[in-house]
Amino acid sequence: MSDPFPDEIDQTLWDEACRRADAIRNFLKGHPDGTTSRDVAELAADLGLSQATAYRLIKIFRGGGTVLSLVDRKRGRPEGHRVLDVKREQVIRATISAYYLKRTRPSISQLVRDVQTSCISVGMKPPHRRTIAARLEDIDLQKRARRRGEQKILKETTAVPGTFSASRPLDVVQIDHTKADVFVVDEETRQPLGRPWLTLAMDVCSRMVTGFYLTMDAPSRLSTSLCLLHSVFDKSAWLREREITDPWPVAGLPALVHVDNGADFRSRAFKRGCDDAGIAIDWRPPGEPRFGGHIERLIGTQMGKLHLLPGTTFSNAQELGEYDSKRHAALTLRELERYIALDIVGSYHQSIHGTLGRPPIAVWREHEGEIPLRLPQDRLRFWLTFLPEQERTLRPTGIHMFGLRYWSAALSADVGRSDRRLLVKYDPRDMARVFIRRPSGNFVEARYADLTLPSVTLHEAVTARRTLLAKGRREVDSRAIVRTAIAQRELVEAASKKTAAARRGKAFSKSKVDDRGWGSLRGVDSSKPVPFVEDTD
């Protein structure tokens, strides 16, 4: 290890080194022709050192030594010096690599137990805890953090010499997912459902949120696509439906989307949809979360706001304490979506951004006139490209999906004329309509067959169907069904036995007929009278 700088030395040690330097300089000036052991012994006594140490310091100073070279060093073995035998060193290294540098993050105490157990099992004396802990200090901190998944340490030890920036709005949009730190409840029962997933898109230049999507489903191509759709299209109608009056002026196709290496961002449908619309995709280098720093900081900000809501899980167990998140949960998914939207347009966009020094909406407005607003040439096609799909058979009653029935007059000409299943595109956020590709290749919009039904999300529709089926199961009298099945079984068995017995009896009677001496009746002409015995001689 290199020597410390003078300003890093303790003042007491530095003063003592200066005293030694002055004494040695004067000593050497007073003995220009050489020194004797008696002279050195006197110097050692003046400095309070051993004669050997005095000789060593004189030699150092004659060789061009400085005050720093005379500073007292720590006693003991040199730093990094190891005295453990080779076999035990190998056991420690192997155990650290195999059991400690894991994403399960075992404790040092567990590591010590593993090492000591391994040594004892082969008849070696186990090393002391301090010896094992010292070996951990030899491991590069960043390597350890990467192997153990310690993101905080990894972030603190990673140099970030440059910045990821964009010169104008919609040049680069970053998209990422996170699990919300809050539980939501069911629309009907108000019972806790779980923690939803939030997908956010952000413009790197202005830091404006361009769109988001909230769902109970894990991140997928669907959540990414729906977030992108929300990002690209005008949000006026969307805001009105949620009774939000603050503006959200962001709309338009981004030149490039910056995403991580998740499977949802690598799906063929997502890549081809972007290619078709002229959107370039830039994937972050694997294992380099710092390249998504802008969106990750935004996600951190949004999650911090959710910690104020009933049902929050906070960001760690220490903050959570004894708070029962599920019991306190109060907001539905739809209500949480509105809460997040209100916070984005009414708070985040309007507040001074730490890096920009200005509100994001002010930066967007400043560049608004120079943004080349690029919208999809075929709005419907672009929209349908990113929507999920299923195949269904067209019945005379329409298309049946998720327990809902859809119909369009345009489908009348196709009923019964093709046995091919039709492609159906749907928007999970609004199941009031679907888009069906007819055999001709054109898409037609179909709505609820029952026009009185309100618009619902796919999650609501599936949950309602599941609830209805569960209610039906609860109403079933299982005992009556079992009793009936047993009675039916017994009836069939009894009937089978009777039939078999009757058939056996009939066969028996045929083989033993009592013809009372008449013999066989076969061949007798019953139309002619049969003479009695007494009428014959």
C-alpha positions in Angstrom: 0.0 0.0 0.0 1.4 3.5 -0.8 2.4 6.0 1.8 -0.2 8.5 3.0 0.0 12.2 2.1 1.4 14.5 4.8 -1.9 16.1 5.5 -3.4 12.6 6.3 -0.9 12.1 9.2 -2.1 12.5 12.8 -0.7 15.8 14.2 1.0 14.2 17.2 2.8 11.7 14.9 3.8 14.5 12.6 5.2 16.6 15.4 7.3 13.7 16.6 8.6 13.0 13.1 9.6 16.7 12.8 11.5 16.5 16.2 13.3 13.4 15.0 14.2 15.1 11.7 15.7 18.2 13.4 17.7 15.9 15.8 19.1 13.8 13.0 20.0 16.8 10.8 21.9 18.4 13.7 23.5 15.0 14.5 24.8 14.6 11.0 26.1 18.2 10.8 28.0 17.6 14.0 29.6 14.4 12.7 30.6 15.1 9.2 33.5 12.6 9.3 31.4 9.7 10.5 29.9 8.4 13.7 30.7 5.8 16.3 28.4 3.5 18.1 28.7 5.7 21.2 27.5 8.7 19.2 24.5 6.8 17.9 23.7 5.5 21.4 23.6 9.1 22.7 21.2 10.1 19.8 19.0 7.1 20.5 18.8 8.1 24.2 17.9 11.7 23.2 15.1 10.5 20.9 13.8 7.7 23.2 14.5 5.0 20.6 16.5 1.8 20.5 20.0 2.0 19.1 18.9 -0.2 16.1 16.1 2.2 15.3 18.4 5.1 15.5 20.8 3.5 13.0 17.8 2.8 10.7 16.6 6.4 10.8 20.1 7.8 10.2 20.4 5.5 7.1 17.0 6.6 5.8 17.8 10.3 6.3 21.2 10.0 4.6 19.5 8.4 1.6 17.4 11.5 1.1 14.7 10.8 3.6 12.0 13.3 4.5 10.0 14.0 7.6 7.3 11.6 6.3 9.8 8.8 6.2 10.4 9.3 10.0 6.7 9.0 10.9 6.0 6.0 13.3 4.6 3.0 11.5 2.1 0.7 13.0 3.7 -2.2 14.8 2.9 -5.8 13.9 2.8 -7.6 10.6 2.7 -5.5 7.4 -0.7 -4.9 6.0 -1.8 -7.7 3.7 0.6 -10.2 5.2 -0.9 -13.6 5.8 0.5 -16.3 8.0 -2.2 -19.0 7.7 -1.1 -22.3 6.2 -1.9 -22.9 2.5 -4.6 -25.6 3.1 -6.7 -23.5 5.4 -6.3 -20.5 3.1 -7.7 -22.7 0.3 -10.6 -23.7 2.4 -11.5 -20.1 3.2 -11.2 -18.9 -0.4 -13.3 -21.8 -1.7 -16.0 -21.4 0.9 -16.2 -17.6 0.2 -16.6 -18.2 -3.5 -19.1 -21.1 -3.2 -21.3 -20.0 -0.3 -20.7 -16.4 0.6 -20.6 -14.6 -2.8 -24.3 -15.5 -3.6 -27.4 -13.5 -4.2 -28.9 -15.1 -1.1 -26.4 -12.9 0.8 -25.4 -15.2 3.7 -24.1 -13.4 6.8 -20.4 -13.4 7.9 -21.4 -15.6 10.9 -22.7 -18.2 8.5 -19.5 -18.0 6.5 -17.5 -18.5 9.6 -19.5 -21.6 10.5 -19.1 -23.0 7.0 -15.3 -22.5 7.0 -14.9 -24.0 10.5 -17.1 -27.0 9.7 -15.1 -27.7 6.5 -11.8 -27.5 8.4 -12.9 -29.7 11.3 -14.3 -32.3 8.9 -10.8 -32.8 7.4 -9.0 -32.7 10.7 -7.6 -29.1 10.5 -7.7 -26.5 13.2 -10.5 -24.0 12.3 -9.2 -20.4 11.8 -10.4 -17.6 14.0 -13.4 -15.4 13.0 -11.1 -12.4 12.6 -8.9 -14.3 10.1 -11.9 -15.2 8.0 -13.4 -11.7 8.1 -10.0 -10.3 7.0 -10.1 -12.4 3.9 -13.3 -10.7 2.9 -11.4 -7.3 2.9 -9.1 -8.7 0.2 -12.1 -9.1 -2.2 -12.8 -6.1 -4.5 -15.8 -4.4 -3.1 -17.5 -3.9 -6.5 -16.9 -7.6 -7.4 -18.5 -8.7 -4.1 -21.4 -6.3 -4.6 -22.0 -7.7 -8.1 -21.9 -11.3 -7.0 -24.1 -10.7 -4.0 -26.6 -8.4 -5.8 -25.9 -5.5 -3.4 -27.2 -2.8 -5.7 -26.6 0.1 -3.2 -22.9 -0.8 -2.8 -22.6 -1.4 -6.6 -24.0 2.1 -7.3 -21.8 3.8 -4.8 -18.6 2.1 -6.2 -19.4 2.6 -9.9 -17.8 5.6 -11.6 -20.2 7.7 -13.8 -17.9 10.0 -15.7 -20.5 11.0 -18.3 -24.2 11.7 -18.5 -27.0 10.3 -20.7 -28.8 13.2 -22.2 -31.0 14.3 -25.1 -30.9 17.7 -27.0 -34.7 18.0 -27.5 -38.0 16.5 -26.3 -38.9 13.0 -27.7 -35.4 12.3 -28.9 -35.1 9.7 -26.1 -37.8 8.2 -24.0 -36.9 5.8 -21.2 -39.4 3.0 -20.1 -39.1 0.9 -17.0 -41.3 -1.1 -14.5 -41.5 -1.3 -10.7 -43.8 -3.0 -8.2 -45.8 -0.4 -6.4 -45.1 0.0 -2.7 -48.8 -0.2 -1.8 -51.6 -2.7 -1.6 -54.8 -2.2 -3.6 -58.3 -3.6 -2.9 -61.0 -5.2 -5.0 -63.7 -2.9 -6.5 -66.6 -4.9 -5.1 -65.5 -6.5 -1.9 -62.8 -4.0 -0.9 -60.6 -6.9 0.2 -56.9 -6.6 -0.5 -55.8 -7.8 -3.9 -52.0 -7.3 -3.8 -49.4 -4.9 -5.0 -49.8 -3.7 -8.6 -47.0 -3.1 -11.2 -46.3 0.4 -12.6 -44.8 0.9 -16.0 -43.5 4.5 -16.5 -42.2 6.3 -19.6 -40.2 9.5 -19.3 -38.7 12.0 -21.8 -35.0 12.4 -21.0 -34.7 16.0 -22.2 -37.6 17.6 -20.3 -38.0 14.9 -17.7 -41.8 14.9 -18.5 -43.7 11.7 -17.9 -44.9 10.7 -21.3 -47.2 7.9 -20.2 -47.8 5.1 -17.7 -49.7 1.9 -17.2 -50.8 0.3 -13.9 -51.7 -3.4 -13.8 -51.9 -6.3 -11.4 -50.0 -8.5 -13.9 -46.2 -8.8 -13.9 -44.2 -6.9 -16.5 -44.8 -8.2 -20.0 -44.9 -7.1 -23.6 -48.5 -6.0 -22.9 -47.7 -3.6 -20.1 -44.8 -2.2 -22.1 -47.0 -1.7 -25.2 -49.9 -0.1 -23.4 -47.5 2.3 -21.7 -46.1 3.2 -25.1 -49.6 3.7 -26.5 -50.5 6.0 -23.6 -47.2 7.9 -24.2 -47.8 8.5 -27.9 -51.4 9.6 -28.1 -53.2 12.8 -26.9 -54.3 12.4 -23.3 -57.2 15.0 -23.2 -60.0 12.5 -23.3 -58.1 10.2 -20.9 -57.8 13.0 -18.4 -61.5 14.0 -18.7 -62.6 10.5 -17.9 -60.6 10.7 -14.7 -61.8 14.2 -13.9 -58.4 15.7 -14.0 -58.2 19.4 -15.2 -54.4 20.0 -15.3 -52.8 19.7 -18.7 -50.6 16.9 -19.9 -49.4 18.1 -23.3 -47.1 15.3 -24.2 -47.9 13.3 -27.4 -46.0 12.0 -30.4 -43.7 9.1 -31.4 -40.3 9.1 -29.8 -37.2 8.9 -32.0 -35.7 6.3 -29.6 -36.9 4.3 -26.6 -34.3 3.4 -24.0 -35.1 0.2 -22.2 -33.5 -2.6 -20.2 -32.9 -6.2 -21.4 -36.1 -7.7 -20.0 -38.0 -10.2 -22.1 -40.9 -7.9 -22.6 -38.6 -5.3 -24.4 -37.1 -8.1 -26.5 -40.4 -9.6 -27.7 -40.8 -9.8 -31.5 -44.1 -8.0 -31.4 -42.7 -5.0 -29.5 -39.6 -4.8 -31.8 -41.6 -5.1 -35.0 -44.2 -2.6 -33.8 -41.4 -0.1 -33.1 -39.7 -0.8 -36.4 -42.9 -0.3 -38.3 -43.5 3.1 -36.6 -39.9 4.2 -37.1 -38.9 4.0 -33.4 -35.4 2.9 -32.6 -34.7 0.7 -29.6 -31.7 1.1 -27.4 -31.1 -1.7 -24.8 -29.1 -0.9 -21.7 -25.9 -2.9 -21.3 -26.7 -6.0 -19.1 -26.0 -5.5 -15.4 -25.6 -1.7 -15.8 -28.6 -0.1 -14.1 -26.9 3.3 -14.0 -27.7 3.7 -17.7 -31.4 4.0 -16.8 -30.7 6.5 -14.0 -33.3 9.1 -15.1 -36.2 6.8 -15.1 -35.1 5.0 -11.9 -34.9 8.3 -10.0 -38.4 9.1 -11.3 -39.6 5.7 -10.1 -38.0 6.4 -6.7 -39.8 9.7 -6.5 -43.2 8.2 -7.4 -42.8 5.3 -4.9 -41.9 7.9 -2.2 -45.3 9.5 -2.8 -47.1 6.2 -2.4 -45.6 5.8 1.1 -48.2 8.4 2.2 -51.1 6.2 1.2 -53.0 3.7 3.3 -51.8 0.2 2.6 -48.2 1.3 1.9 -45.4 -1.3 2.2 -42.8 1.4 2.5 -39.4 0.7 0.9 -38.0 -1.6 3.6 -38.9 -3.7 6.6 -37.4 -1.2 9.1 -39.8 1.5 7.9 -42.7 -0.8 7.8 -42.4 -1.9 11.5 -45.7 -3.3 12.8 -47.8 -1.5 10.2 -50.2 -4.0 8.6 -50.3 -3.0 4.9 -53.1 -5.3 3.9 -55.4 -4.4 6.7 -55.0 -0.7 6.0 -55.3 -0.9 2.2 -58.1 1.3 0.9 -57.6 2.3 -2.8 -58.7 0.2 -5.8 -56.5 -0.1 -8.8 -58.7 2.5 -10.6 -58.4 4.9 -7.7 -54.6 4.4 -7.4 -54.3 5.1 -11.2 -56.1 8.4 -10.8 -53.9 9.3 -7.7 -50.7 8.7 -9.7 -52.0 10.7 -12.6 -53.0 13.6 -10.4 -49.5 13.6 -8.8 -47.8 13.5 -12.2 -49.6 16.4 -13.8 -50.4 18.5 -10.8 -47.2 18.0 -8.7 -44.2 16.4 -10.5 -44.6 18.3 -13.8 -45.1 21.6 -11.9 -42.2 21.3 -9.4 -38.6 22.3 -9.9 -36.5 19.4 -11.0 -33.2 19.0 -9.2 -31.1 18.6 -12.3 -32.9 20.9 -14.6 -33.5 23.7 -12.0 -36.9 24.2 -13.6 -40.3 22.5 -13.7 -40.4 19.8 -16.4 -43.5 21.3 -18.0 -41.7 24.7 -18.4 -38.9 22.9 -20.3 -41.4 21.1 -22.5 -43.3 24.4 -23.3 -40.0 26.1 -24.2 -39.2 23.5 -26.8 -42.8 22.7 -27.8 -42.6 24.8 -31.0 -39.4 23.1 -32.3 -40.6 19.5 -31.5 -41.3 17.7 -34.8 -44.6 16.2 -33.7 -44.6 12.8 -35.4 -47.8 10.8 -35.1 -48.5 7.3 -36.5 -49.6 7.5 -40.2 -52.3 4.9 -39.6 -53.5 5.5 -36.0 -55.7 2.4 -35.8 -53.0 0.1 -37.2 -50.4 1.4 -34.8 -52.8 1.0 -31.9 -53.7 -2.5 -33.0 -50.1 -3.5 -33.5 -49.4 -3.1 -29.8 -52.7 -4.5 -28.4 -52.8 -8.2 -27.2 -54.7 -10.7 -29.2 -56.6 -14.0 -29.1 -58.3 -16.2 -31.7 -62.0 -17.0 -31.5 -64.6 -18.8 -33.5 -67.4 -16.6 -34.9 -70.7 -18.0 -33.6 -74.2 -17.0 -34.8 -74.4 -15.1 -31.4 -71.2 -13.3 -32.0 -67.6 -13.4 -30.5 -67.3 -14.7 -26.9 -64.3 -13.7 -24.8 -63.6 -13.6 -21.1 -67.3 -14.2 -20.4 -68.4 -11.3 -22.5 -70.2 -11.4 -25.9 -69.4 -9.0 -28.8 -71.3 -8.2 -32.0 -71.1 -6.0 -35.0 -73.5 -5.9 -38.0 -70.5 -6.2 -40.3 -70.0 -9.8 -39.0 -73.4 -11.0 -40.3 -72.0 -11.8 -43.7 -69.3 -14.0 -42.2 -71.5 -16.2 -39.9 -71.4 -19.8 -41.0 -69.3 -19.1 -44.1 -65.9 -19.9 -42.7 -64.6 -22.4 -40.1 -61.4 -20.4 -39.6 -60.9 -18.8 -36.2 -60.7 -15.1 -36.3 -58.0 -12.8 -34.7 -59.4 -10.6 -32.0 -57.5 -7.6 -30.6 -58.6 -6.1 -27.3 -57.6 -3.3 -24.9 -57.4 -4.6 -21.3 -58.1 -1.1 -20.1 -61.5 -0.9 -21.8 -63.3 -4.1 -22.6 -66.4 -2.4 -24.0 -65.1 -3.0 -27.6 -62.8 -5.4 -29.5 -61.4 -5.4 -33.0 -62.0 -8.5 -35.1 -60.1 -9.3 -38.3 -62.6 -10.6 -40.8 -61.7 -13.3 -43.3 -61.2 -10.5 -45.8 -58.3 -9.2 -43.7 -60.0 -6.0 -42.6 -60.6 -5.2 -38.9 -64.0 -4.3 -37.7 -64.9 -2.8 -34.3 -67.4 -4.9 -32.3 -69.0 -3.8 -29.1 -70.9 -5.5 -26.2 -73.9 -7.4 -27.6 -75.7 -6.0 -24.5 -75.3 -2.3 -25.0 -76.5 -1.6 -21.4 -73.3 -3.0 -19.9 -70.8 -0.4 -18.6 -67.1 -0.4 -19.7 -64.8 -2.5 -17.5 -61.2 -3.4 -17.5 -60.1 -7.0 -18.3 -59.0 -7.4 -14.7 -62.5 -6.4 -13.5 -64.2 -8.7 -16.0 -62.0 -11.7 -15.1 -62.4 -11.1 -11.4 -66.2 -10.8 -11.7 -66.4 -14.0 -13.7 -64.2 -15.8 -11.1 -66.4 -14.4 -8.3 -69.6 -15.6 -10.1 -68.2 -19.1 -10.6 -67.1 -19.2 -6.9 -70.5 -18.1 -5.8 -72.0 -20.8 -8.0 -69.7 -23.4 -6.4 -70.7 -22.3 -3.0 -74.4 -22.7 -3.9 -73.9 -26.3 -5.0 -75.2 -29.0 -2.6 -72.3 -31.4 -2.8 -74.0 -33.9 -0.5 -77.1 -34.0 -2.7 -75.0 -34.6 -5.7 -73.1 -37.5 -4.0 -76.3 -39.0 -2.7 -77.8 -38.9 -6.2 -74.8 -40.4 -7.8 -74.8 -43.3 -5.3 -78.5 -43.9 -5.7 -78.1 -43.9 -9.5 -75.2 -46.4 -9.2 -77.2 -48.7 -7.0 -80.2 -48.5 -9.3 -78.1 -49.5 -12.3 -76.5 -52.3 -10.4 -79.8 -53.7 -9.2 -81.4 -53.4 -12.6 -78.4 -55.2 -14.2 -78.7 -58.1 -11.7 -82.5 -58.4 -12.3 -82.0 -58.5 -16.0 -79.2 -61.0 -15.8 -81.3 -63.3 -13.5 -84.3 -63.1 -15.7 -82.3 -64.0 -18.7 -80.8 -67.0 -16.9 -84.2 -68.2 -15.8 -85.6 -68.1 -19.3 -82.8 -70.1 -20.7 -83.3 -72.7 -17.9 -87.1 -73.1 -18.6 -86.5 -73.7 -22.3 -84.2 -76.7 -21.6 -86.6 -78.4 -19.1 -90.2 -78.1 -20.6 -92.9 -80.3 -19.0 -95.0 -81.4 -22.0 -97.0 -83.8 -19.8 -96.4 -86.7 -22.2 -97.4 -84.9 -25.3 -93.9 -84.6 -26.6 -92.8 -81.7 -28.5 -95.4 -79.4 -29.8 -93.3 -78.5 -32.8 -94.9 -79.5 -36.1 -98.4 -80.0 -34.6 -101.1 -78.6 -36.7 -103.3 -76.8 -34.1 -106.1 -76.3 -36.7 -106.9 -80.1 -36.6 -108.6 -81.8 -33.7 -106.5 -84.1 -31.6 -108.2 -87.4 -30.8 -108.5 -88.5 -27.2 -107.3 -91.8 -26.1 -110.7 -93.2 -25.2 -111.9 -92.5 -28.7 -109.4 -95.0 -30.1 -109.3 -98.6 -29.9 
